[in-house]
């Protein structure tokens, strides 16, 4: 397992060319320490773990790694189904022309959904496709704790959990964000 910057791991997701709506994720607070844990996976691409924290309101830092090559039968129940919330990964728009094309596609999606019966899930999927999102899907997230799936994945990948936690703790200590005001 190779520990890398969290954004490098996300770049692998963006470049994976996998079916964009096949991803699932689970996230919440770290068990110990500052920050959040995130696992996301795709049946054919693998399972990735990220540990991040907000250094300040404008900068997020973190580490991550690929922890499995696919979602197998043991891991599948730890990820949410379609009844959960949603997440999406976006790549930046390259130039003005691409921005205009994306805006036109998005405008058409919104117009179509405004004129016909729809669901939140259908709107979300159509918006992600219009924006050419490389990864999106259901996500279980707890803003004040840890979902069961997150604990299960952390236990399943205990070695990665320990290594990534130590790496993130080193970042937090180096940035001196683990200290309070006096």
VEXVEX-344909 format. One record per residue (C-alpha): x, y, z. Coordinates in nm, 4 decimals. Each point is the difference from the previous one (the first is absolute). Layout:
BEGIN
@xx: X	yy: Y	zz: Z
...
END
This chain:
BEGIN
@xx: 0.0000	yy: 0.0000	zz: 0.0000
@xx: 0.1349	yy: 0.3382	zz: -0.1006
@xx: -0.0984	yy: 0.3064	zz: 0.2044
@xx: -0.0422	yy: 0.3112	zz: -0.2138
@xx: -0.1432	yy: 0.3493	zz: 0.0143
@xx: -0.3795	yy: -0.0185	zz: 0.0043
@xx: -0.0307	yy: 0.2013	zz: -0.3203
@xx: 0.2226	yy: -0.2485	zz: -0.1865
@xx: -0.2384	yy: -0.2783	zz: 0.1018
@xx: -0.2954	yy: 0.2028	zz: -0.1292
@xx: 0.1891	yy: 0.0538	zz: -0.3259
@xx: 0.0133	yy: -0.3797	zz: -0.0405
@xx: -0.3780	yy: -0.0072	zz: 0.0363
@xx: -0.0445	yy: 0.2750	zz: -0.2584
@xx: 0.2299	yy: -0.1814	zz: -0.2439
@xx: -0.1456	yy: -0.3490	zz: 0.0614
@xx: -0.2497	yy: 0.0174	zz: -0.2902
@xx: -0.2384	yy: -0.2128	zz: 0.2104
@xx: -0.3761	yy: 0.0263	zz: -0.0290
@xx: -0.0454	yy: 0.3335	zz: 0.1855
@xx: -0.3206	yy: -0.0964	zz: 0.1810
@xx: 0.1417	yy: -0.3266	zz: 0.1367
@xx: 0.1765	yy: 0.1596	zz: 0.2973
@xx: -0.1127	yy: -0.0174	zz: 0.3646
@xx: 0.1428	yy: 0.1720	zz: 0.3069
@xx: -0.0183	yy: 0.0136	zz: 0.3774
@xx: 0.1511	yy: 0.2740	zz: 0.2185
@xx: 0.0018	yy: 0.1608	zz: 0.3416
@xx: 0.2212	yy: 0.1231	zz: 0.2818
@xx: 0.3316	yy: -0.1687	zz: 0.0724
@xx: -0.0079	yy: -0.2319	zz: 0.2999
@xx: 0.2831	yy: 0.1906	zz: 0.1642
@xx: 0.1412	yy: 0.3345	zz: -0.0925
@xx: -0.0819	yy: 0.2844	zz: -0.2301
@xx: -0.1672	yy: -0.0544	zz: -0.3369
@xx: -0.2178	yy: -0.2395	zz: -0.1910
@xx: 0.0169	yy: -0.3479	zz: -0.1494
@xx: -0.1341	yy: -0.0899	zz: -0.3420
@xx: -0.0196	yy: -0.3327	zz: -0.1798
@xx: -0.1248	yy: -0.0118	zz: -0.3551
@xx: -0.0032	yy: -0.2817	zz: -0.2457
@xx: -0.1049	yy: -0.1349	zz: -0.3344
@xx: -0.0555	yy: -0.3703	zz: -0.0738
@xx: 0.2555	yy: -0.0047	zz: -0.2837
@xx: 0.2451	yy: 0.2707	zz: 0.1120
@xx: 0.0586	yy: -0.0668	zz: 0.3685
@xx: -0.0442	yy: 0.1448	zz: 0.3467
@xx: 0.1802	yy: 0.3148	zz: 0.1114
@xx: 0.0418	yy: 0.1498	zz: 0.3452
@xx: 0.0606	yy: 0.3692	zz: 0.0659
@xx: 0.0745	yy: 0.1804	zz: 0.3241
@xx: -0.0247	yy: 0.3773	zz: -0.0190
@xx: -0.0197	yy: 0.3083	zz: 0.2190
@xx: -0.0607	yy: 0.3689	zz: -0.0609
@xx: 0.3232	yy: 0.1858	zz: 0.0691
@xx: -0.1983	yy: 0.3219	zz: -0.0330
@xx: -0.3256	yy: 0.0974	zz: -0.1731
@xx: 0.1762	yy: 0.0083	zz: -0.3380
@xx: 0.2295	yy: -0.3021	zz: 0.0113
@xx: -0.0641	yy: -0.3711	zz: 0.0519
@xx: 0.2891	yy: -0.2376	zz: 0.0534
@xx: 0.0064	yy: -0.3742	zz: 0.0234
@xx: 0.1277	yy: -0.3389	zz: -0.1011
@xx: -0.1482	yy: -0.3006	zz: -0.1710
@xx: 0.0607	yy: -0.3392	zz: -0.1519
@xx: -0.1612	yy: -0.2741	zz: -0.2017
@xx: -0.0943	yy: -0.2669	zz: 0.2542
@xx: -0.1692	yy: -0.2599	zz: -0.2256
@xx: -0.0070	yy: -0.0760	zz: -0.3723
@xx: -0.3776	yy: -0.0500	zz: -0.0080
@xx: -0.3121	yy: -0.0065	zz: 0.2133
@xx: -0.0522	yy: -0.3666	zz: 0.0824
@xx: -0.2917	yy: -0.1717	zz: 0.1749
@xx: 0.1495	yy: 0.0713	zz: 0.3451
@xx: 0.0373	yy: 0.3740	zz: -0.0667
@xx: -0.3255	yy: 0.0581	zz: -0.1895
@xx: -0.2282	yy: 0.0187	zz: 0.3093
@xx: 0.2263	yy: 0.2652	zz: 0.1568
@xx: -0.0757	yy: 0.2457	zz: -0.2808
@xx: -0.3383	yy: 0.1769	zz: -0.0292
@xx: -0.2751	yy: -0.0829	zz: -0.2444
@xx: -0.1974	yy: 0.2425	zz: -0.2157
@xx: -0.2137	yy: 0.1147	zz: 0.2942
@xx: 0.2955	yy: 0.1926	zz: 0.1509
@xx: 0.1073	yy: 0.3577	zz: -0.0685
@xx: 0.2141	yy: 0.0882	zz: -0.3010
@xx: 0.3572	yy: 0.1055	zz: -0.0792
@xx: 0.1793	yy: 0.1043	zz: -0.3150
@xx: 0.3555	yy: 0.0607	zz: -0.1144
@xx: 0.0543	yy: 0.2902	zz: -0.2392
@xx: 0.2953	yy: 0.0945	zz: -0.2093
@xx: 0.0609	yy: 0.3707	zz: -0.0668
@xx: -0.1315	yy: 0.1541	zz: -0.3201
@xx: 0.2908	yy: 0.0536	zz: -0.2382
@xx: -0.0996	yy: 0.3182	zz: -0.1849
@xx: -0.2813	yy: 0.2399	zz: -0.0889
@xx: -0.1256	yy: -0.2147	zz: -0.2876
@xx: -0.0329	yy: -0.3078	zz: 0.2221
@xx: -0.1715	yy: 0.2094	zz: 0.2672
@xx: -0.2565	yy: 0.1225	zz: -0.2520
@xx: -0.0662	yy: -0.3534	zz: -0.1297
@xx: -0.0406	yy: -0.1333	zz: 0.3536
@xx: -0.2350	yy: 0.2868	zz: 0.0887
@xx: -0.2158	yy: -0.0732	zz: -0.3075
@xx: -0.0249	yy: -0.3702	zz: 0.0853
@xx: -0.0815	yy: 0.0807	zz: 0.3606
@xx: -0.2622	yy: 0.2557	zz: -0.1015
@xx: -0.1704	yy: -0.2609	zz: -0.2204
@xx: -0.0021	yy: -0.2565	zz: 0.2826
@xx: -0.1565	yy: 0.2483	zz: 0.2407
@xx: -0.2582	yy: 0.1069	zz: -0.2583
@xx: -0.0912	yy: -0.3635	zz: -0.0734
@xx: -0.0399	yy: -0.0871	zz: 0.3680
@xx: -0.2028	yy: 0.3174	zz: 0.0640
@xx: -0.2483	yy: -0.0957	zz: -0.2727
@xx: -0.0517	yy: -0.3656	zz: 0.0947
@xx: -0.0552	yy: -0.2162	zz: 0.3075
@xx: 0.3365	yy: -0.0930	zz: 0.1491
@xx: 0.1782	yy: -0.1246	zz: 0.3091
@xx: 0.2974	yy: 0.1404	zz: 0.1872
@xx: 0.2088	yy: -0.3004	zz: -0.1006
@xx: -0.0809	yy: 0.0387	zz: -0.3693
@xx: 0.0790	yy: 0.3723	zz: 0.0107
@xx: 0.3300	yy: -0.0656	zz: 0.1772
@xx: 0.1076	yy: -0.2636	zz: -0.2541
@xx: -0.0934	yy: 0.2198	zz: -0.2958
@xx: 0.1842	yy: 0.3003	zz: 0.1466
@xx: 0.3141	yy: -0.2089	zz: 0.0650
@xx: -0.0115	yy: -0.1349	zz: -0.3560
@xx: -0.0530	yy: 0.3494	zz: -0.1440
@xx: 0.3030	yy: 0.1220	zz: 0.1937
@xx: 0.2004	yy: -0.3021	zz: -0.1192
@xx: 0.0725	yy: -0.1168	zz: 0.3556
@xx: 0.2523	yy: -0.2865	zz: 0.0015
@xx: -0.1428	yy: -0.1524	zz: 0.3211
@xx: -0.3287	yy: 0.0288	zz: 0.1875
@xx: -0.2447	yy: -0.2110	zz: 0.1930
@xx: -0.1528	yy: -0.0749	zz: 0.3388
@xx: 0.1811	yy: 0.1106	zz: 0.3129
@xx: -0.0597	yy: -0.0624	zz: 0.3666
@xx: 0.1354	yy: 0.2941	zz: 0.1989
@xx: -0.0238	yy: 0.0967	zz: 0.3631
@xx: 0.1032	yy: 0.3576	zz: 0.0850
@xx: 0.0226	yy: -0.0675	zz: 0.3724
@xx: 0.1155	yy: -0.3587	zz: 0.0228
@xx: 0.0806	yy: -0.3160	zz: -0.1900
@xx: -0.2399	yy: -0.2110	zz: -0.2060
@xx: 0.0098	yy: -0.3772	zz: 0.0611
@xx: 0.1427	yy: -0.0600	zz: -0.3469
@xx: 0.2908	yy: 0.2327	zz: 0.0756
@xx: 0.0880	yy: -0.1923	zz: 0.3150
@xx: -0.0324	yy: -0.3287	zz: -0.1870
@xx: 0.2309	yy: 0.1137	zz: -0.2802
@xx: 0.2510	yy: 0.1427	zz: 0.2500
@xx: 0.0080	yy: -0.3356	zz: 0.1814
@xx: 0.0276	yy: -0.1939	zz: -0.3266
@xx: 0.2976	yy: 0.2121	zz: -0.1091
@xx: 0.1596	yy: 0.0366	zz: 0.3433
@xx: 0.3578	yy: 0.0185	zz: -0.1298
@xx: -0.0878	yy: 0.2800	zz: -0.2445
@xx: -0.1984	yy: 0.1747	zz: 0.2743
@xx: 0.3029	yy: 0.0073	zz: 0.2313
@xx: 0.2453	yy: 0.1070	zz: -0.2703
@xx: -0.2221	yy: 0.2762	zz: -0.1425
@xx: -0.0855	yy: 0.1258	zz: 0.3506
@xx: 0.3690	yy: 0.0279	zz: 0.0862
@xx: 0.0715	yy: 0.1846	zz: -0.3270
@xx: -0.2909	yy: 0.2410	zz: 0.0543
@xx: 0.1035	yy: 0.0608	zz: 0.3621
@xx: 0.3481	yy: 0.0929	zz: -0.1284
@xx: -0.1566	yy: 0.2544	zz: -0.2400
@xx: -0.2141	yy: 0.1478	zz: 0.2767
@xx: 0.3001	yy: 0.0281	zz: 0.2314
@xx: 0.2201	yy: 0.1561	zz: -0.2693
@xx: -0.2701	yy: 0.2582	zz: -0.0786
@xx: -0.0458	yy: 0.0691	zz: 0.3728
@xx: -0.3781	yy: -0.0086	zz: -0.0315
@xx: -0.0352	yy: -0.2319	zz: 0.2987
@xx: 0.0525	yy: 0.2844	zz: 0.2473
@xx: -0.2606	yy: 0.2226	zz: 0.1548
@xx: 0.0080	yy: 0.3734	zz: 0.0616
@xx: 0.1342	yy: 0.1312	zz: 0.3307
END
